[in-house]
Every structure is written in C-alpha cells, then in structure tokens.
Amino acid sequence: MSDATVSKSAQILASVAGLLLVVLSLWGLLKHGASLDVYKRMWQHIAERPGGPMSFRFILQPTMAFLAALHDGIKDARTGREPYLHKLLTRPHHLGENLSEALQATARIVLLALGMDTIYQATVLKTFYPGEMVLVALLLALLPYILLRGPISRIARRWFAAKNSSPAAGG
C-alpha cells in the first residue's frame, strides 16, 4: 500500500469484504454454474431491482462511493498522485495493490451492499443467488468509486492550480 496511514481496522474490513466477495462468487459458480441462462437470469434480476423494493440503495450506495472517491481524489490531487483509473489501466503489474486500495476505501459500502442484497433476495426473490449479490455490490459500490476517483482528482488538481495562481494567492 502506498499510503501507510491506513488503519488496521480498515485493512481488516477490506480483507473481510474481499474474502466475502471471493467466497460468494465461488459459491454462486458452484451452486448455479456459468451457463447463458444463468447470465440472462442474473442480468434480468439486476435490471428489475431499481424499480422494486429497496430501490433507494441504487442512490445510497453510489453516493457513498462518490463520497469515498471525493475524499481520495482530493487527497490524490494534493499529494500529486496520478489519476486512479489511469493508474489501474496503465500499471497492470500493480493491479492487485490498486484494487486493494479501492476495496479498503469502499469496504463498508461493499459490506452494506452485500447485506442489503441478502435482505432483498430473501424478501423479493425468496431464494439466494450469491453471484448476483457480488455483482450488485461491485456495480453499486466499487465501480462508481473506481470510475469517479480519477476525474475528481483531475478537477481538484485544476482547482488547486487555479487557486494557487490567482492574484489573491500571490499576495
């Protein structure tokens, strides 16, 4: 990790979230397989969720991911780190480290997404699809963070540069 200030509890939370994502993915693969019918069902269920019960999470969880991306994007701009998505795409040899950083930033949101999807599946679907749960958590929590952190960093970097070059800043 490039940021040594990550707390032990944040590392543990990220480890728990990562382990749950892996275990649920494997469980879903073993339980339901990987056929075309499974993928169709999965995407159909996901497409139906925003209009159904508990649809507030489609606003809540990406908003929470945005706030985490805002915090980290501004920190990236202040410290001069390169934009996050650019770093993910151009440094594949550091992919694990970079995704671990994203999971540490969003672990609580991912765990919340997993918990809320468990409730949704139990009450609406009346069954359990662990693979869908993982996909929903990744789509609502991790993906918005990854997509937003870099642009936020670029905007913040420009804002800081404009603020520092203004006549008032020069004194």
C-alpha positions as CSV (number, residue, x, y, z in Angstrom):
1,M,0.0,0.0,0.0
2,S,1.4,3.4,-0.9
3,D,-0.5,5.1,2.0
4,A,1.0,3.9,5.3
5,T,-1.7,5.7,7.3
6,V,-4.4,3.0,6.5
7,S,-5.6,1.8,9.9
8,K,-5.5,-1.8,10.9
9,S,-9.3,-1.9,11.2
10,A,-9.6,-0.6,7.6
11,Q,-7.3,-3.3,6.4
12,I,-9.3,-6.0,8.3
13,L,-12.6,-4.7,7.0
14,A,-11.2,-4.7,3.4
15,S,-10.0,-8.3,4.0
16,V,-13.4,-9.4,5.2
17,A,-15.1,-7.7,2.3
18,G,-12.7,-9.2,-0.2
19,L,-12.9,-12.6,1.3
20,L,-16.8,-12.4,1.2
21,L,-16.7,-11.4,-2.5
22,V,-14.5,-14.3,-3.4
23,V,-16.4,-16.9,-1.3
24,L,-19.8,-15.7,-2.6
25,S,-18.5,-15.7,-6.2
26,L,-17.3,-19.2,-5.9
27,W,-20.4,-20.3,-4.1
28,G,-22.6,-18.8,-6.8
29,L,-20.5,-20.5,-9.5
30,L,-20.7,-23.9,-7.8
31,K,-24.4,-23.5,-7.0
32,H,-25.7,-22.2,-10.3
33,G,-22.9,-22.7,-12.8
34,A,-22.0,-20.4,-15.6
35,S,-24.4,-21.0,-18.4
36,L,-26.0,-18.5,-20.7
37,D,-29.3,-19.0,-18.9
38,V,-27.7,-18.1,-15.6
39,Y,-26.3,-14.9,-17.0
40,K,-29.6,-13.9,-18.6
41,R,-31.4,-14.5,-15.3
42,M,-28.8,-12.6,-13.4
43,W,-29.0,-9.5,-15.6
44,Q,-32.8,-9.7,-15.7
45,H,-32.9,-9.7,-11.9
46,I,-30.5,-6.8,-11.7
47,A,-32.4,-4.8,-14.3
48,E,-35.6,-5.3,-12.2
49,R,-34.1,-4.2,-8.9
50,P,-34.0,-0.4,-9.4
51,G,-37.8,-0.3,-9.8
52,G,-38.6,-2.7,-7.0
53,P,-38.4,-2.8,-3.2
54,M,-35.3,-1.3,-1.6
55,S,-34.5,0.8,-4.7
56,F,-33.1,3.6,-2.5
57,R,-29.9,1.7,-2.4
58,F,-29.3,2.4,-6.1
59,I,-28.9,6.0,-5.0
60,L,-27.4,5.5,-1.5
61,Q,-24.6,3.2,-2.3
62,P,-23.2,5.0,-5.4
63,T,-23.5,8.3,-3.4
64,M,-21.4,6.7,-0.6
65,A,-18.9,5.5,-3.2
66,F,-18.8,9.0,-4.7
67,L,-18.0,10.5,-1.2
68,A,-15.2,8.0,-0.8
69,A,-13.9,8.8,-4.3
70,L,-14.2,12.5,-3.5
71,H,-12.1,12.1,-0.4
72,D,-9.4,10.0,-2.1
73,G,-9.5,12.0,-5.3
74,I,-8.8,15.3,-3.5
75,K,-6.1,13.6,-1.5
76,D,-4.5,12.3,-4.7
77,A,-4.6,15.9,-6.2
78,R,-3.0,17.3,-3.1
79,T,-0.2,14.7,-3.0
80,G,0.4,14.7,-6.8
81,R,-0.6,11.1,-7.3
82,E,-1.7,10.2,-10.9
83,P,-5.4,9.8,-11.5
84,Y,-6.7,6.4,-10.2
85,L,-8.3,4.8,-13.2
86,H,-5.3,5.8,-15.4
87,K,-3.1,4.1,-12.8
88,L,-5.3,1.0,-12.9
89,L,-5.2,0.8,-16.7
90,T,-1.5,1.6,-17.3
91,R,0.1,-0.4,-14.5
92,P,-1.3,-3.9,-14.7
93,H,1.6,-5.2,-12.5
94,H,0.2,-3.2,-9.6
95,L,-3.4,-4.2,-10.2
96,G,-3.8,-6.2,-7.0
97,E,-2.4,-3.3,-4.9
98,N,-4.5,-0.7,-6.6
99,L,-7.7,-2.8,-6.3
100,S,-6.9,-3.5,-2.7
101,E,-6.7,0.3,-2.2
102,A,-10.1,0.7,-3.7
103,L,-11.5,-2.1,-1.6
104,Q,-10.1,-0.5,1.6
105,A,-11.8,2.8,0.6
106,T,-15.1,1.1,-0.1
107,A,-15.2,-1.9,2.3
108,R,-18.0,-0.6,4.4
109,I,-20.1,0.2,1.3
110,V,-19.4,-3.2,-0.2
111,L,-20.4,-4.9,3.0
112,L,-23.6,-2.7,3.2
113,A,-24.4,-3.7,-0.4
114,L,-23.9,-7.4,0.3
115,G,-26.2,-7.1,3.4
116,M,-28.9,-5.2,1.6
117,D,-28.9,-7.6,-1.3
118,T,-29.2,-10.5,1.1
119,I,-32.3,-8.9,2.5
120,Y,-33.6,-8.1,-1.0
121,Q,-33.1,-11.7,-2.2
122,A,-34.7,-13.2,0.9
123,T,-37.8,-10.9,0.8
124,V,-38.3,-10.5,-3.0
125,L,-36.7,-13.4,-4.8
126,K,-37.3,-15.9,-1.9
127,T,-34.0,-17.6,-2.8
128,F,-30.3,-16.9,-2.7
129,Y,-28.1,-16.1,-5.7
130,P,-24.6,-15.3,-4.3
131,G,-23.1,-14.4,-7.7
132,E,-25.8,-11.8,-8.2
133,M,-25.1,-10.4,-4.7
134,V,-21.4,-9.9,-5.6
135,L,-22.3,-8.3,-9.0
136,V,-24.7,-5.9,-7.4
137,A,-22.2,-5.0,-4.7
138,L,-19.5,-4.4,-7.3
139,L,-21.8,-2.3,-9.6
140,L,-23.2,-0.1,-6.8
141,A,-20.1,0.3,-4.6
142,L,-16.8,-0.5,-6.2
143,L,-17.4,0.5,-9.8
144,P,-18.6,4.1,-9.1
145,Y,-15.5,4.6,-6.8
146,I,-13.1,3.4,-9.5
147,L,-14.8,5.5,-12.2
148,L,-15.1,8.7,-10.2
149,R,-11.8,8.9,-8.3
150,G,-9.7,9.9,-11.3
151,P,-11.9,12.6,-12.7
152,I,-12.4,14.1,-9.2
153,S,-8.6,14.1,-8.8
154,R,-8.2,15.9,-12.1
155,I,-10.8,18.5,-11.2
156,A,-9.3,19.1,-7.8
157,R,-5.8,19.4,-9.3
158,R,-7.1,22.1,-11.7
159,W,-9.0,23.8,-8.9
160,F,-5.9,23.9,-6.6
161,A,-3.7,25.2,-9.5
162,A,-6.2,27.9,-10.3
163,K,-6.5,28.8,-6.6
164,N,-2.7,29.0,-6.2
165,S,-2.2,31.1,-9.4
166,S,-4.9,33.6,-8.6
167,P,-3.7,37.2,-7.7
168,A,-5.1,36.9,-4.2
169,A,-2.9,33.8,-3.6
170,G,0.2,35.6,-4.7
171,G,-0.3,38.3,-2.1
